[in-house]
């Protein structure tokens, strides 16, 4: 499945990071799922003195597998697409840049997190910068770089120029951010593409990153994970439903993480907090894929609004995750849940300890009780807690006390 990517009309905010890294770093890797637009992005940087090689070409793939060192030796400056298919190339690239440390020599793309692959025994630390490229964010679709996280860390919220609510928000969430999904106006056509996409990933790309004995179990595991999206993850319980032991389940989930289908989010806690649940949650990286796997349609949501909750949380998590890649400072994403079952869906922590708490509500109204867990988090963090927000299907920013607000979902990308 070629990564044809989005229309060039969409400005990818990660492109500036790639451009900057190429000026001072020998190897730059654009990492993200297939069909997220990596090839389209790196083609911007192909010049007369930079060769282009794709490992989706079977002939090139065989040459790279047969003699990775020989292939790299012939290259001065190059773009190498889908490098995860031959991880041995990274060792050859390391040797090449150790001999010639000129910046911008190799621009790579990978549809798997190659830094976690067991075959990659030698590190490119200090030689390579990794730039994430996930499916399109709403901000990229609209063309304006968001300031949500930057403002939130300053304790501020800004109402977006346009507010997306109701049916429009629902369509957006169920579509997700894959360019091919956005191109298709018909919901059934989007679902068909999503099903074929997942099938292709499982049948083809899994073999590039792991030795999976029970390949036929991966689609079943992915469906089981879809039904647990946004919940605390009990690997023993999930695997037991499929006849998999805990160790095998964890291994297979790690494979799905490597391929950017799911993302584990660890709990946030401080040493002084004795009553916290320290179990991770699992999110899908695209709400459109999750909606397809759950069979969630506007008609189903109309009958039962509760089915939208996990998908809306996945959508919000994905939007926040994309924005962390554009910030000048490193951030970590967590969730919070205590023994009283009070939880905050997303906790964003800056490198200096500042925190933002985000709760997602699939409703048009917000009440004081929706801030219970956010206030607990605020009490523990004191001055480090900068903002608590309940995102909802409404139009107005409404204060609910010091540093606490109900806000439209559109604030995230406005």
Buried (B, 14 or more C-beta within 10 A) or exposed (E): BEBEBBEEEBBBBBBEBBBEBBEEBBBBBBBBBBBBBBBBBBEEBBEEEBBBBBBBEEEBBEBBBEEBEEBBEEBEBBBBBBBBBBBBBBBBBBEBBEEEEEEBBBBBBBBBBBBEBEEBEEEBEEBBBBBBBBBBBBBBBBEBBBBBBBBBBEEEBBBBEEBBBEEEBBEBBBBBBBBBBBEBEEBEEBBEBBEEBBEEBBEBBBEBBBEBEEBEBBBBBBEBBBEBBBBBBEBEEBBEEBEBEBEBBBBBBBBBBBBBBBBEBEBBBEEEBEEBBEBBBBBBBBBBBBBBBBEBBEEBBEEEBEBBBBBBBBBBBBBBBBBBBBEEEEBEBBBBBBEEEBBBBBBBBBEEEBBBBBBBBBBEEBEEEBBBBBBBBBEBBEEBBBBBBBBBBBBEBEEBEEBBBBBBBBBBBB
